[in-house]
Amino acid sequence: MPRAACVSSRRASGRAGRVGRGGAIGVLLAVACLGVATSPARAEAPVKPAPGEAPPRPEDGARAAARAFEEGERAFRAGDFAGAAAAFEAAYRAAPHASPLWNAARSWHRAGEIRRAANLYARYLREAPPDAPDRDAAGAALGQIAPRLGRLDVYAPGARDVRVDDAPAEGASVYVNPGSHVVAGEIDGQVLRRTEVIGAGEVRSVALVPAAPRELGPATPAPLPPPAAGAPAARRAAPRTPAPPPARRPLSPAAVIVGAAVTALGAGLTVASGLDTLAARDAFDAAPTEENLAVGRRKQRRTNVLLGASIGLGALTGAAAIWLVDWGTPAAASSPARRALALSVGPARLTLGGVF
């Protein structure tokens, strides 16, 4: 069935996404269009039936979705909003489509479960077609309840079974109630967990990335045993060889100055980007549209990158100042008869010495 015919049938049923207007007839029409309305990214391979079992038929899912949708309508009209939401979610599982998502979100909203409602509104906005008639209403409802919740943006490349508080994470962004939450996922057989404390209206990024293995340093040689009592003096007192002169370090103090300047520049850019991100968030709160949401996320990622780069530059500069910069260690005299004058400059010290 062409998509144009599907859209017109849905609108003819009185906007099937609304409870009590179109009802199960709208769901059946929507299910009939799933073959062309569902995006390829969400398509799944068919499940093979067991030996001797008849293969599932598409009309079975359509009938189950219609029955669940009718049950949700009855519960909604009776004021049982939690029961209506559960029935609409069952209709979505039987035949995935945006209309049951919209009705389930509205039902949880009426029931006072704003966390579930927010996640379903966000999922509806991700899955509904661009010309869906309820997109604006879903965006407005999400903008109304989002300031009362926190949002976790989960970054988990290659992770399996990503969960937030033991519930599967549906999408990269999950709305949660203010408080402490545990994000977990499995990567290469290793279960990673991160705990985040979030307040109302806050957005936190959580990365599930395994830590790099620590490198072990060279083994420390065991100390030599003390000489036995009565041993000859020649054996107990080994001749001492002069210590080699300290090696000069490869960098000059100018490298630290340049690194500090670049770090300060990165910190300034990070602050400016953070202010820009806050402005984008205010713009989204004022007009919660998909475009403003995408702009805000891009600016947040940019701020996170700048923050990480500034911290990295600061750490590299500090490490170079400690281990790689030559602060002017005086060279040892090559012979007793050579006269030399040396100036040593180091952290919090100034030394003038000479050999005559």
N, C-alpha and C positions, 0 to 999 in steps of 0.2 A: 504494500500500500504506500503510495507516495506520501512524503511528509506533509505537503500542503493539505491533503485530504485529512490527515490525522489532526492537524491543528484546527481545521474548520470544524471537525466533528467534536473536538473538545470544547471549543467555544460554543457550539450549538447546544451542548448539554448544560450550559449555564455555568461555565468555569468550574469544571469538575473538581478542582483543587479545594473548593470551599465546602465545608460540612453542610449537608442538608440540601445542596443545590447541584443536582446531577447524580450524586450518590454512586451506587454500584455501576450504573450504566456508564458513567464517565470513566470509572476505573477499567471496565471491560474495553472501552474504546481506546484508552491509553495503553492497555496491555497489548492490544492488537497492533499498535504502532511501534512496539519496542524494537522490532527488527530493524527499523530505520532510524528511530529517534535516539537509540542508545549509542554513545560514542564508542569507537573501537577500543579505546584504552580501557573500558570497563567490561569488555566482552570476556567471557570465561569459557574454557573448554567444557563440553558436555560431560556429565558423569556417566560412566559406563554402568549399565545395570548388572546385577548379580546373575549368575547362570540360572536360566529358567525363569527369570523375572522379565516382565514386559517393560520396554523402555518408557521413561516418563514422557507424557504428551504436553505440549505447550498449553492446551486448553485446561489441563488440570491446574496449573499454576494460575491461570486466569480466573477459574472458578473459586479457588482458595482465596485469591486476592479480593474478589468481589464479595465473598462471604465475610471476610475480615473487615472490609471497608463498610459494609452494611452494619456489622456489629459496632464498629466505631461510631457511625452516625447515630445509632440508637443510644449508645452510652453518652455521647455528647449532648443529645437532646435531653437526656435524663439528668444531666449535671454531673455525671461520673466522668470527669475529665481525665483522671489517671487511667481508668479502664479504656476510655476512648483512645488515648495516646498509645497504649499497649496494642490495641486492635489495629490502629493505623500502621504501627511499626510491623506487625505481623503481615499486613497487606503488602508493605514494601518488600519484606523478605520473600514473600511468595512471588511477586512480580515487581522488581525494582523499577520505580518511576518517581518523578518529582512530586506528584500530587499527594500521595500518602505521606511523604516527608513534610510537606507544608502543613497538612492537617495534624500530624503528630506533634509538630513544633507548637502550633497554636493550642493544642490540648494541654501539653505540659506547661505552657505559659499560663493558661487559665487555672491549672492545678497548683500554681505557685512553685513549680520545679524549674526555676529559671536557668539552672546550669544545663539540664537536659534540653530545655527549649533553645538555649543559645547555640549548643552544638548542632542541633537539628536545623536551625535557621541557617547556620554557616554551611552545613552540608547541602541544604536546598540551594543556596546561592552558588555552590560549586557545581551542582549537577543539573540544575534547571537550565533549559535553553535560554539564549539571550532575550528572546521575545516572550518569555513566560509572563503571564499577566500579574503574578503575585510577587515578582522580584522586588519591586519598590516597597511593598508592604513588609516583606521579610527583612529587607535592609533597615527599614525604620524600626521594626520591632527589635532587631539585634542591637541597633544603636541605643535603644532605650534601656536594655537590661545589661549590656556589656560593662558600663561603669560600675556595676555592683558586683562584678566577678573579676577574677584574674585570668590571664591567658598565658599558656605555656607554648612556646614555639619550639618544637622538638626537632633537633638535627641529629639523625641517626643513620648515616650512610651504611648500607650493608647489614643493618640490624634486622633480626627476626623477632616476631611476637613483641612489638613495642607496646608497653602498657603504662597507664597512668593510674596509680592507686588500684592496681590489679584489674583494671578494666581496659579492654583493647582501645588503643588510640586510633580514632578514625580521622585521618588527615594529619597534616603537619602542625596544625594549631588546635589546641584543646582548651576549652573554657572550664575553669575550676572555681570552686568556692574559695574565698580567702582563707589562708592557713598553710599548713605544711603538707607537701605532696611528694610522692615517690615516683620517679620515672625509671622504668626498667626495660631492658632489651637484651637479646642474646646475639653476640657476634663471635663467630668461629668457636662455638661451644662455651664461651665465657659470658656469664650473666653480669651485665653492668647495671649499676643502680646510682641514681643521683637524687638527692633530696633538695627541694626548693621550698622556701617560705615566701609566699606572695600575698600581697594585699589587694584590696578592691581597686580596680582600674589599672593595675600594673600589668606589664608584659615582660616576661622573662624568657630568655633563650636557654635551652638545655641541650647540651651536646653529649651524646653517647658515643665516645671515642675511646678505644683502649689506650692505656698509658704505654709509652715506649719503655722497653726493658732497660733496666739499669746496667751500666757497664762496670764490671769489676776492675779495680785497680791492680797493679802488680803486687804479688805476694811479698810480705815483709820477711826478710831473712831472719832466722832464729838467732838469738844472741849467742856468742861464743862462750863456752864454759870457762870459769875462772881457772887460773893456773894452779897446778897442784902444789901443796906446801913442800918446801925444800927444793924446788926446781932451780936450776942454775939461773943466775941473773940474766945471762945472755938470752936464754929462752923466754924468760918472763917479760923482759922489756924489749919488744921489737922496735927496730928503728922507725921513726915517723917520717913519712914523706910529706913534703909541703903540699898544702891544699891547692888545687888549681884555681886560677883567678875566676871570679864569677863571670858567667856569660852575659854579654850585653843584650838587652831586650830590643825587639825589632822596631817598636813604634816610639815616636816622640810625643811629648805632652800636647803638641798641637792636635793629635788625633782625638784626644779626650775633649778638647775645646770644640772641635767640629762635631763630634758625636753628641755633645750636650746641646749644641745649637740645633741640630737636626731633631733631637728628641723634643726640645721645646717647641719647634715648629709643628711637629706631629701632635703634641698635646694641644696646641692652639687650634689646629684643624679639627681635632676630636671634639673640643668644646663647641666649636662653631657647628659641626655636624650634629652634635647632640641637641643644640638649640633648634636647629632646622627640623630634627626628628620630632621634638616636642610640638613644634608648630604644625607639622603634618598630622600629629595625633589630634590636636585641637580641631584641625580642619575635618578630620574624619568624624569626631564627636559631633561637630556641627552638621555635617552632611555625610552620613554613613553609607557611602556608595562603594562599589567594587573598585572603581578607579582610585578613590582616595585611600582605600585599604591597600591596594598594590603599591601606591606611591609611598605610603608610610612604611611598608615592609622593606622597600628598597633603601629608604633612608636609614632605617634601623640597621640593616646589614652593613651599609657603608660606615655608620658610626662604630659598629663592632669591629670592622676591619681596621679602621683608624686607631681605635683604642688598643687592639692587639699589636699593631705595628709600633705604636708609641712605647708600649711596655717593653716590647722586644728590643727596640733601639736603646732604651734606658738600661736594660739588663746587659746588652752587649758593650755599651760604653763603660758601665761599671766594671765588668769583667776585664776589659782591655786596660782600664786604669790600674787594676790590681796586678794583673799577670803579664801584660804585654808592653806596657809603656816604660821606657827607660827614664827614670827621674834623675839621672845624673850621678850614678854610683862612681866614686873616684877609682881610677885605675891603679893597680898595684905598681910600685916602682920596679923598673926592670933591673936596676943595679943599685947598690948602696951609694955609689958616688954620684948618681944622677939627681939633680935638683928639680923639683916639680912643685907646682902650686895648683890646687884643685878646688873648685866650688861645687858643692852638692846641694841640689834643690829637690825636696820631696814633700810628700803630704805633711803639712804642719811642721816643717823643719827647714832650716837653712844652715849649712855647715861649710866652713872655710878651713881647709887643711893644707899642709905642705910637707914635702920630704926634702931634706937638705943633706 
